[in-house]
């Protein structure tokens, strides 16, 4: 009679229409619920405008008399509205989470959270304000001395590093060219492995452990804002003994005179995730009896081409988070100027360019803008090599860049090695 | 007759016990349940007999099918992230062409533009504020360029004006002082605060509703005069309108001023823009065609005066 979706031969004639009409539920989307009783309108696809559902008007103080008690429809009485059924068992497939206000960790004051997906608009300047730090360009002299010392070099250092680069950039795949997600971590791991092999020369290197995928949490207040650093950061090389302080007490006291740079009209908490459901905790990510409690170096693999400013800002924030968690574990949660500053190094790379950073936490008194500041040394954009091309770059039949590794820079690996050896030499 | 059959079915009571399974069919979004035909009959390819008609609750035909067509524009929260769009091809909800000549073209992502320039940040005071322009870029969905501005804790997209560059500071203010403000290009002020004769764009018709006119590339309106709480503006089409003086407008011309001087060059470029060729049938043009020289229509007023009933 109506449109047939599927037809099955039915013997009993009495039931024929009823059953067939049950199966003829092929309802076109816009005409759902409307029965087109004339064949012509159903054939030409006439769209009937849908009636708006009746609004439920509730008047305070007036109780609706419904037919709920009578258990059947009565035309005069109102339609009962029953409370939604809540099962008393837990079913993860049909779980509905409660609103933010009902969650146990809900707080009225919001908190700004930095995690590994955050991209700060103002980059390093914003991270310096958030961590109350002062920037010094270049690597500190102690580490440069380690880099320049020839006795710290590995045998055939240049050749081995170049082999590692070639392995990561050319030989690591059956396809033409490995992608950044593959060659960047491979190169980083190869370089760290080469540094670890120096344990024969410097036995202190044995008191180190590399760990990754640990969850850091650090929380502090900057003025009225509550800021947290959370989540997985990068690979952490931790050691049994802490790193020595880079800047002496005089230099640390001198930072008290400098001012933090602000960037009106942008607020320093822009791009941080603002949430009301959070847990206030500061934890290094490792439990109490961990044998390598002092963080030494954080390694970051940056899988994007470009955006180095965001990588540097991320390095500063996570280094600060780790240092703050360590300081609170050692010296308590009271905001204070630290007698023995906590030092943490950080190396970030995108496979070719290396960013070196040293963070010295001098104070945990971060609420006010004046006073002793923390110190950050950054060495930006150090290329390990210029080109690693699978196919040569030819312009107008002249080879501009040959295939293979070109423009190797030995200084960058010397700095990398110095960063690794610092504290154990 | 079908209706009576349906009602008969709905009132059916179970004749036998349990062999009938009630299964949610693939049309289960309707909320109705269809009994499965007994397995014996379907296995033997005999004409399937529904020997037992089970009891079920009536069809609930109240919920409608979820259509995915316009869900991409139902987002409530503002974001600067570009959103994937679904092209309609000029078709409306019935599926037929409503507007000819639309279809195909390069894929576009929609960036939600904040046309209400004087939108104060949540939790902040309602005072004039400044924002910094982070980048000015091409928008595939409109002729003008758009600018990403950041101020306080939020970022938003606005229509860029002619000489806007990354790093500029633009001010948005809702204050009407006694003296007219020295209008700087890119700033947004209410019409009552701007000097007569300034070029404006992104003009609101109703205060607080968001810019509705003068948004296309290279356009600008002129503030003609200010009269007792209203302002008269000449639009780019030379029409004149009267709006409340608290309506906010941006100063300057809209960006991408050479948009009208571009040459399409080839049919393919029009197809990239999503414009399909018009019908090739030659049709005699009627009275609507040709140049018309008419006087301007009377000035349209968007100021809501209090009704007579409220005055008495």
HADDOCK unambig.tbl for C-alpha pairs under 7 A between the chains (distance, minus, plus):
assign (segid A and resid 8 and name CA) (segid B and resid 47 and name CA) 6.93 0.50 0.50
assign (segid A and resid 8 and name CA) (segid B and resid 48 and name CA) 6.73 0.50 0.50
assign (segid A and resid 9 and name CA) (segid B and resid 47 and name CA) 5.00 0.50 0.50
assign (segid A and resid 9 and name CA) (segid B and resid 48 and name CA) 6.50 0.50 0.50
assign (segid A and resid 10 and name CA) (segid B and resid 47 and name CA) 5.33 0.50 0.50
assign (segid A and resid 10 and name CA) (segid B and resid 48 and name CA) 5.72 0.50 0.50
assign (segid A and resid 10 and name CA) (segid B and resid 49 and name CA) 5.93 0.50 0.50
assign (segid A and resid 11 and name CA) (segid B and resid 47 and name CA) 6.21 0.50 0.50
assign (segid A and resid 11 and name CA) (segid B and resid 49 and name CA) 6.54 0.50 0.50
assign (segid A and resid 17 and name CA) (segid B and resid 5 and name CA) 6.17 0.50 0.50
assign (segid A and resid 18 and name CA) (segid B and resid 5 and name CA) 5.03 0.50 0.50
assign (segid A and resid 18 and name CA) (segid B and resid 6 and name CA) 5.92 0.50 0.50
assign (segid A and resid 18 and name CA) (segid B and resid 9 and name CA) 5.56 0.50 0.50
assign (segid A and resid 21 and name CA) (segid B and resid 6 and name CA) 6.70 0.50 0.50
assign (segid A and resid 29 and name CA) (segid B and resid 65 and name CA) 6.29 0.50 0.50
assign (segid A and resid 32 and name CA) (segid B and resid 64 and name CA) 6.89 0.50 0.50
assign (segid A and resid 33 and name CA) (segid B and resid 61 and name CA) 5.89 0.50 0.50
assign (segid A and resid 265 and name CA) (segid B and resid 130 and name CA) 6.11 0.50 0.50
assign (segid A and resid 265 and name CA) (segid B and resid 131 and name CA) 5.77 0.50 0.50
assign (segid A and resid 265 and name CA) (segid B and resid 132 and name CA) 6.62 0.50 0.50
assign (segid A and resid 265 and name CA) (segid B and resid 151 and name CA) 5.39 0.50 0.50
assign (segid A and resid 265 and name CA) (segid B and resid 152 and name CA) 6.14 0.50 0.50
assign (segid A and resid 266 and name CA) (segid B and resid 150 and name CA) 6.29 0.50 0.50
assign (segid A and resid 266 and name CA) (segid B and resid 151 and name CA) 4.68 0.50 0.50
assign (segid A and resid 266 and name CA) (segid B and resid 152 and name CA) 4.74 0.50 0.50
assign (segid A and resid 266 and name CA) (segid B and resid 153 and name CA) 6.77 0.50 0.50
assign (segid A and resid 267 and name CA) (segid B and resid 151 and name CA) 6.89 0.50 0.50
assign (segid A and resid 267 and name CA) (segid B and resid 152 and name CA) 4.48 0.50 0.50
assign (segid A and resid 267 and name CA) (segid B and resid 153 and name CA) 5.54 0.50 0.50
assign (segid A and resid 269 and name CA) (segid B and resid 153 and name CA) 6.36 0.50 0.50
assign (segid A and resid 270 and name CA) (segid B and resid 152 and name CA) 6.99 0.50 0.50
assign (segid A and resid 270 and name CA) (segid B and resid 153 and name CA) 4.46 0.50 0.50
assign (segid A and resid 270 and name CA) (segid B and resid 154 and name CA) 6.49 0.50 0.50
